[in-house]
């Protein structure tokens, strides 16, 4: 009990010292900022406006020079340092993109007049404010977030979408993307209802989740769990310190590993391939092999159980 109390006291002292250091280095005005401004723009082939047709803080309507025909896009690149990024796809034939969120003025000014070049739309939400991670959140006044809503036709296919977030979550729902790659250095990565060829998801420190993704999946987390639900094609999944959970929606090969954590897989009754299962420290259980195909489910753990069950 005394040891736990001493540990908590040490943690508290370290936090206080970090706060004091931040105040000295950046100053109180930098850390205790007023509410971040919000933004809401709509971009289409006709031009770019804020949601009301007026520039924030202006008395006149403002047609920005951005004109992007969503039907001609081939690639979308997203970069963010601090804050959550959420992407949603809506099949309503409106062929436009909505941008919403809360961010520093410099970021808003940059994305307001964003242009597509050679079929690529780059959304740069990065801010050079070195004290961004130290800003103190009072309610949601300093919370940075970016929401991207893409309105397309049902048969629209994007060649590539890549996203990199330094500190924040990345979430995407919907979309038909041939190549999708999403990375968060510090935060969760989650995609749902996505169709494509290859989906690559990675978090250095956070959970990785794929739900109902009809594509080959490569998912990894250095510090966090990996959860893949309703998988339909080949899967590669790894976790350095965390569990791996996979639920099949169709029979397919799997290559999964965890250095420190369990691996649990639920297979469909139609899976009739082989099992290659090894652990250095932990239990192993699986159904009997049916020997009907060359498909293989391969699992390795250093310290963790392996469990495969039929749905």
Secondary structure, 3 states (H helix, E strand, C coil): CHHHHHHHHHHHHHHHHHHHHHHHHHCHHHHCCCCCCEEEEEEECCEEEECCCECCCCCCECCECCCCCHHHCCEEEEEEEECEEEEEEEECCCCEEEEEEECCHHHHHHHHCCCEECCEEEEECCCCCCCHHHCCCCCCCCCCEEEEEEEECCCCCEEEEEEEEEECCEEEECCEEEEEEEEECCCCEEEECCEEEEEEEEECCCCEEEECCEEEEEEEEEECCEEEEEECCCEEEEEEECCEEEEECCCCCEEEEEEECCEEEEECCCCCCEEEEEECCCCEECCCCCCCCCCEEEEEEEECCEEEEEC
